[in-house]
Amino acid sequence: MTALPVFIDIEASGFGHESYPIEIGVAFSDGSQYSSLIKPAPHWQYWDPQAEVLHGIDRQRLLCDGVSAARVTSELNECLAGQTVYSDAWVVDKPWLDQLFRAGNQDPHFWLSPVELILSEAQLSSWRATRAVLLQTYQGRLHRAGPDALLNQLTWQALHLAA
């Protein structure tokens, strides 16, 4: 069987261009996971209450329990060095990842790629339906970065087993 691709997911302070990353999660090929809350950089002020309701993380928790962008980016570089990592929402995850690395004063040592690049057209058209079926028995909390990254990896796996 083909090795599982590494998936990443990012939760953010909102849905628009002023938002910033607040949590990052990775599902590794070996089944292990990484997840971290991110302490807002001083200039990251935008907060959307609707996003808070969705992911269940308030700004005060980030200020108390979040990890600095420098530490998070160092940890990501250490565990993902040289790898390609996939996102089901590349169009929003890429800018948030770039923003995180700028705040951490580092460059990523891995590549972020859209999941569409590792799916056939048939698999891509079945992504949402397959994910919905998996959600019926999924135990992770949705809209949290770690569980969402794992769900995306499980969706990819289900599509490849069905092929």
Phi and psi in degrees as a GROMACS rama.xvg file:
@    title "Ramachandran Plot"
@    xaxis  label "Phi"
@    yaxis  label "Psi"
@TYPE xy
-65.6743  139.918  THR-2
-61.5207  145.378  ALA-3
-68.8619  135.081  LEU-4
-72.1476  156.092  PRO-5
-82.9882  132.498  VAL-6
-117.078  147.469  PHE-7
-127.424  149.014  ILE-8
-141.402  145.831  ASP-9
-129.674  130.839  ILE-10
-98.9745  151.603  GLU-11
-135.689  168.424  ALA-12
-72.8824  -10.6237  SER-13
-173.886  -165.03  GLY-14
-114.148  -6.64739  PHE-15
-105.524  -172.118  GLY-16
-68.69  -17.8846  HIS-17
-84.7018  -9.0581  GLU-18
-73.1131  164.985  SER-19
-144.218  161.095  TYR-20
-71.7235  138.197  PRO-21
-121.36  -17.7043  ILE-22
-153.996  141.919  GLU-23
-131.773  140.377  ILE-24
-136.304  146.317  GLY-25
-132.636  135.931  VAL-26
-110.317  114.21  ALA-27
-84.8082  162.851  PHE-28
-59.5689  -30.2187  SER-29
-86.8701  4.56284  ASP-30
94.2074  -10.6497  GLY-31
-78.3639  166.788  SER-32
-135.9  157.526  GLN-33
-130.86  138.913  TYR-34
-150.509  141.17  SER-35
-150.481  136.683  SER-36
-75.8246  148.746  LEU-37
-115.469  123.501  ILE-38
-70.5401  127.265  LYS-39
-60.9485  135.171  PRO-40
-63.9753  154.706  ALA-41
-53.5888  -34.4181  PRO-42
-87.227  -1.13564  HIS-43
-88.0492  99.1075  TRP-44
-114.593  -24.1582  GLN-45
-61.8609  135.759  TYR-46
-143.319  125.171  TRP-47
-107.222  114.285  ASP-48
-57.8782  -29.4589  PRO-49
-67.7399  -37.5894  GLN-50
-66.3459  -39.3373  ALA-51
-60.238  -42.1885  GLU-52
-61.999  -40.2382  VAL-53
-65.4549  -49.7067  LEU-54
-96.8052  -12.5501  HIS-55
72.4517  24.9303  GLY-56
-119.286  121.344  ILE-57
-94.5305  159.281  ASP-58
-61.3108  -37.5729  ARG-59
-61.2283  -38.6275  GLN-60
-62.3136  -40.0034  ARG-61
-63.7215  -41.323  LEU-62
-66.1745  -33.5205  LEU-63
-86.2299  -44.2157  CYS-64
-108.74  -9.14351  ASP-65
-70.5848  155.008  GLY-66
-103.123  144.095  VAL-67
-60.3299  151.069  SER-68
-58.587  -37.561  ALA-69
-61.6908  -42.6165  ALA-70
-70.5077  -43.686  ARG-71
-61.4453  -45.5886  VAL-72
-66.83  -36.1631  THR-73
-62.9318  -44.4608  SER-74
-64.0486  -42.4082  GLU-75
-63.1603  -44.5865  LEU-76
-62.0189  -38.1426  ASN-77
-66.26  -44.3305  GLU-78
-89.026  -13.8982  CYS-79
-116.18  4.26251  LEU-80
-49.1095  125.702  ALA-81
78.7957  0.252183  GLY-82
-98.1231  159.727  GLN-83
-99.742  131.481  THR-84
-118.579  140.347  VAL-85
-111.072  147.552  TYR-86
-130.532  140.517  SER-87
-86.6129  -3.73456  ASP-88
-137.593  52.7111  ALA-89
-54.348  -37.6165  TRP-90
-61.2929  -27.9317  VAL-91
-104.045  -34.7652  VAL-92
-66.6863  -37.2594  ASP-93
-61.547  -50.1277  LYS-94
-62.2718  -37.2068  PRO-95
-67.8556  -39.5113  TRP-96
-64.7456  -42.8143  LEU-97
-60.2735  -42.5864  ASP-98
-62.5484  -42.6789  GLN-99
-61.4937  -45.7139  LEU-100
-68.6266  -34.2909  PHE-101
-62.4884  -44.0737  ARG-102
-65.9517  -29.5461  ALA-103
-87.3163  1.29008  GLY-104
53.6586  42.9968  ASN-105
-139.588  164.839  GLN-106
-106.182  144.662  ASP-107
-69.1101  143.548  PRO-108
-104.467  25.9446  HIS-109
-146.883  170.44  PHE-110
-114.553  136.398  TRP-111
-100.261  129.204  LEU-112
-133.284  148.281  SER-113
-70.898  140.688  PRO-114
-59.5215  -25.7405  VAL-115
-56.6506  -24.4287  GLU-116
-74.8447  -13.0703  LEU-117
-119.088  21.851  ILE-118
-123.7  142.478  LEU-119
-74.4103  169.82  SER-120
-60.73  -40.3118  GLU-121
-65.0635  -42.4719  ALA-122
-64.5501  -42.1432  GLN-123
-61.5497  -41.6208  LEU-124
-71.0705  -18.9875  SER-125
-98.3222  -1.58838  SER-126
-54.8362  -55.8137  TRP-127
-61.8236  -43.5082  ARG-128
-66.2041  -41.3067  ALA-129
-64.9629  -43.0691  THR-130
-62.6831  -40.25  ARG-131
-63.196  -39.5023  ALA-132
-64.6357  -44.7949  VAL-133
-63.1191  -34.0398  LEU-134
-61.4426  -26.4448  LEU-135
-62.8137  -26.9456  GLN-136
-121.299  3.36987  THR-137
-71.3493  135.778  TYR-138
-95.9481  -12.9579  GLN-139
-75.7196  157.509  GLY-140
-84.501  120.61  ARG-141
-66.6216  154.65  LEU-142
65.6227  27.0743  HIS-143
-119.543  139.447  ARG-144
-61.5046  -46.9156  ALA-145
-62.6848  -54.2948  GLY-146
-60.8745  -35.9984  PRO-147
-67.3915  -39.3085  ASP-148
-62.3055  -43.0784  ALA-149
-65.1591  -42.4971  LEU-150
-60.3531  -40.1401  LEU-151
-65.4636  -39.2881  ASN-152
-65.1041  -42.6843  GLN-153
-63.974  -35.0288  LEU-154
-65.6598  -45.6664  THR-155
-58.093  -45.57  TRP-156
-61.4356  -45.4004  GLN-157
-61.3874  -41.6303  ALA-158
-64.962  -36.8759  LEU-159
-77.1984  -30.3511  HIS-160
-71.0435  -31.0413  LEU-161
-78.4104  -18.1548  ALA-162
